Protein backbone atom coordinates (compact mmCIF):
# COMPACT_ATOMS: atom_id res chain seq x y z
CA UNK A 1 0.00 0.00 0.00
CA UNK A 2 1.40 3.38 -1.00
CA UNK A 3 1.67 6.05 1.71
CA UNK A 4 0.18 9.45 1.00
CA UNK A 5 2.87 11.34 2.91
CA UNK A 6 6.58 11.26 3.56
CA UNK A 7 7.74 10.02 6.94
CA UNK A 8 10.63 11.89 8.56
CA UNK A 9 12.44 11.26 11.84
CA UNK A 10 14.46 13.99 13.56
CA UNK A 11 17.27 12.75 15.82
CA UNK A 12 18.46 15.70 17.87
CA UNK A 13 18.20 17.80 20.96
CA UNK A 14 16.77 21.12 22.10
CA UNK A 15 17.73 22.89 18.86
CA UNK A 16 15.22 20.56 17.19
CA UNK A 17 12.42 20.28 19.74
CA UNK A 18 12.62 23.76 21.27
CA UNK A 19 12.27 25.26 17.80
CA UNK A 20 9.53 22.68 17.01
CA UNK A 21 11.21 21.57 13.78
CA UNK A 22 9.08 18.43 13.30
CA UNK A 23 5.83 20.41 13.69
CA UNK A 24 7.13 23.27 11.57
CA UNK A 25 8.06 20.82 8.80
CA UNK A 26 4.61 19.23 8.93
CA UNK A 27 2.85 22.59 8.73
CA UNK A 28 4.96 24.02 5.93
CA UNK A 29 4.77 20.83 3.87
CA UNK A 30 0.98 20.63 4.32
CA UNK A 31 0.62 24.23 3.17
CA UNK A 32 2.55 23.31 0.02
CA UNK A 33 0.39 20.25 -0.66
CA UNK A 34 3.13 17.72 0.15
CA UNK A 35 2.19 16.17 3.48
CA UNK A 36 4.98 15.07 5.77
CA UNK A 37 4.62 13.24 9.07
CA UNK A 38 7.55 14.01 11.36
CA UNK A 39 8.67 12.29 14.56
CA UNK A 40 11.39 13.18 17.07
CA UNK A 41 13.92 11.16 19.06
CA UNK A 42 16.25 12.87 21.50
CA UNK A 43 16.63 15.14 24.51
CA UNK A 44 18.32 18.36 25.51
CA UNK A 45 22.09 18.40 25.05
CA UNK A 46 22.23 15.02 23.32
CA UNK A 47 25.36 14.32 21.28
CA UNK A 48 25.75 11.77 18.50
CA UNK A 49 27.46 9.49 21.01
CA UNK A 50 24.55 9.86 23.44
CA UNK A 51 22.08 8.93 20.72
CA UNK A 52 24.11 5.86 19.78
CA UNK A 53 24.88 4.70 23.32
CA UNK A 54 21.32 5.17 24.60
CA UNK A 55 19.90 3.18 21.68
CA UNK A 56 16.59 5.06 21.47
CA UNK A 57 17.46 6.71 18.16
CA UNK A 58 18.41 3.40 16.54
CA UNK A 59 15.23 1.82 17.90
CA UNK A 60 13.21 4.72 16.45
CA UNK A 61 14.91 4.30 13.05
CA UNK A 62 14.13 0.59 13.03
CA UNK A 63 10.53 0.99 14.25
CA UNK A 64 9.16 2.79 11.17
CA UNK A 65 9.80 2.94 7.47
CA UNK A 66 11.13 6.48 7.35
CA UNK A 67 11.91 8.18 4.08
CA UNK A 68 14.42 10.56 5.66
CA UNK A 69 16.14 10.73 9.04
CA UNK A 70 17.51 14.12 10.01
CA UNK A 71 20.58 14.04 12.26
CA UNK A 72 21.11 17.15 14.39
CA UNK A 73 24.31 17.18 16.41
CA UNK A 74 24.69 18.90 19.75
CA UNK A 75 25.27 22.57 18.97
CA UNK A 76 29.04 22.69 19.47
CA UNK A 77 30.16 19.06 19.24
CA UNK A 78 31.04 19.40 15.55
CA UNK A 79 33.64 21.99 16.62
CA UNK A 80 34.75 20.52 19.97
CA UNK A 81 34.89 16.81 19.07
CA UNK A 82 34.68 16.41 15.28
CA UNK A 83 36.23 12.92 15.13
CA UNK A 84 33.86 11.52 17.77
CA UNK A 85 30.89 13.30 16.19
CA UNK A 86 31.74 11.81 12.79
CA UNK A 87 32.25 8.33 14.25
CA UNK A 88 28.82 8.17 15.86
CA UNK A 89 27.05 10.02 13.05
CA UNK A 90 28.53 7.43 10.66
CA UNK A 91 27.16 4.58 12.80
CA UNK A 92 23.73 6.21 12.90
CA UNK A 93 23.81 6.88 9.15
CA UNK A 94 24.59 3.21 8.48
CA UNK A 95 21.53 2.17 10.51
CA UNK A 96 19.44 4.76 8.71
CA UNK A 97 20.47 3.47 5.28
CA UNK A 98 19.98 -0.14 6.41
CA UNK A 99 16.37 0.75 7.24
CA UNK A 100 15.83 2.14 3.73
CA UNK A 101 15.81 5.81 4.74
CA UNK A 102 18.14 8.57 3.61
CA UNK A 103 20.25 10.37 6.23
CA UNK A 104 20.15 14.17 6.28
CA UNK A 105 22.51 16.39 8.29
CA UNK A 106 20.86 19.38 10.01
CA UNK A 107 23.34 22.23 10.35
CA UNK A 108 23.36 24.14 13.64
CA UNK A 109 24.82 27.60 13.96
CA UNK A 110 27.39 29.71 15.74
CA UNK A 111 26.03 31.53 18.77
CA UNK A 112 27.01 34.66 20.66
CA UNK A 113 26.55 32.79 23.93
CA UNK A 114 29.22 30.22 23.05
CA UNK A 115 31.50 31.81 20.42
CA UNK A 116 33.99 29.02 19.79
CA UNK A 117 33.95 29.21 15.99
CA UNK A 118 32.63 31.29 13.14
CA UNK A 119 29.58 30.34 11.11
CA UNK A 120 31.93 29.67 8.20
CA UNK A 121 33.74 27.05 10.32
CA UNK A 122 30.45 25.43 11.36
CA UNK A 123 29.33 25.33 7.73
CA UNK A 124 32.62 23.75 6.59
CA UNK A 125 32.44 21.12 9.36
CA UNK A 126 28.85 20.18 8.54
CA UNK A 127 29.60 19.98 4.84
CA UNK A 128 32.50 17.63 5.63
CA UNK A 129 30.36 15.58 8.04
CA UNK A 130 27.66 15.06 5.43
CA UNK A 131 30.25 14.05 2.84
CA UNK A 132 32.05 11.71 5.25
CA UNK A 133 28.90 9.84 6.30
CA UNK A 134 27.18 9.90 2.90
CA UNK A 135 24.29 12.11 3.97
CA UNK A 136 22.25 14.81 2.31
CA UNK A 137 23.30 18.28 3.45
CA UNK A 138 20.69 20.99 2.86
CA UNK A 139 22.58 24.10 3.98
CA UNK A 140 20.88 27.19 5.33
CA UNK A 141 20.84 30.09 2.89
CA UNK A 142 24.26 31.71 2.50
CA UNK A 143 23.06 34.95 4.12
CA UNK A 144 21.90 33.10 7.23
CA UNK A 145 23.86 34.11 10.30
CA UNK A 146 21.96 34.12 13.59
CA UNK A 147 25.07 35.21 15.52
CA UNK A 148 25.04 38.65 13.88
N, C-alpha and C positions, 0 to 999 in steps of 0.2 A: 504494500500500500504506500503510495506516494504522500509524503508530508506536504502540507500547504505552507509551511514556514521553515526558516532556517533555525537551527538550534545552536546556541553559542554558550560556552562556559567561560567565565572569567575566573582565573586563579590569581589572587592578589591580596591586597590588604586595604588599609583605610583610604588610600588614594583612589581605590576602585569603589568601595562601598560608601564612603563618606560623600563622594561626589555622585553617587547613585548611577554609575556607568551602565549597569545592566538595564535598569529602568529607562534611563535616557536613550539607550540604543533601541529598546523596544518601542518607545514612543516615536522617535524620529523615523524608524523604519516603517512603522504603521502609517505615519503621515505621508510617506512616500509610496505606499501601496506594496511594500515588500515586508511582510510580517516576519519578525524575528522574536524567538523566545530565548531569553537570556537567564542563565543561572549564575550563582556565585559560590566559590569555595575559598575560604581564607579567613584571616583575622588581622587586627591591627598589628603593624610592625613585622608581619611575616616575610621571611626571606625565602629564596628558592630552596635553600637547605631545609628550612622549617617545613615547607610544603612537602618536600620529598620524605623527610624523616617522619613526619606525623602521619603520612599515608592517606589523609582525607582527600587531597587533590587527585591522587592517582585513582582512588576509589570512585570519585566523582566522574573522572574521565571514562572509566570502565563501565559506569552504571547507565550511561545513555549513549545514544548514537549522535554525538555532536558533529556538526559540520566544521566548526572552528572552535579552538580553545585559545583564549587570550591570556598570555602570561604577563603579569605585571610584577616586576621585582620590587623589593623594598626600596624606598626612594633614593638612598645613597649607596646601596650595596654594589651597584655596577661600577662605582668609583672606588669605594673602599676595598672591596674584595672581588675584583673582576674574574679571577681564575675560579674561585669557588662558585660564584654566580653562574658562570658559563658551565661548569661541571654539572650542577644540579638542574639548570635550565635544559641542558642537553638530555639528561635522564628523563625529565618531564616531557620534552619534545618527542623522544622516542616512544614513550607510552601513548602520547597523543596520536602520533602517526599510526601506531599499532592498532589503535581503536578505529582508524579510518578518518579521523579529523585532521584538520590542518592547523599547525601551531602558528600563532600570531604574537609578536612581541609588542607590548604596550609601552611606549616611551614615557618615562616620568620626566621631571624638569628640575632645573636648578632652582634653589630657593634662597631668599635673603636670610632666612632663619638659620640655615646651615650651608653657608657659602664655601663648599669645598672644591667646587669646579665650575667652570663656565657652562652655559647651555651648549656651546659648540662641543665641549668635551663629552657631555652627556649624550649628545646626538651621535658623535663618532663611536662611543662605546656601545650604544644600542644598535647602531647599524652593524657593527662588528659582531655583536651577540647574535643578531638575527641571521647573519651570514654563517656564523660558526655552528649554529644549531639547525640550520635549514628551515628557518621560519619566515613567514611574511612579516615585513616591517612597514606599516603604514605611518610614515612620519607626520608629525604635526606640521602645519604650514610653516614655511621658512621664516615668516615674520613673527611667529609665536615665541614670546619670551616673557613668561609670567614673573620673572625676577626683576624686570625693569622697574 
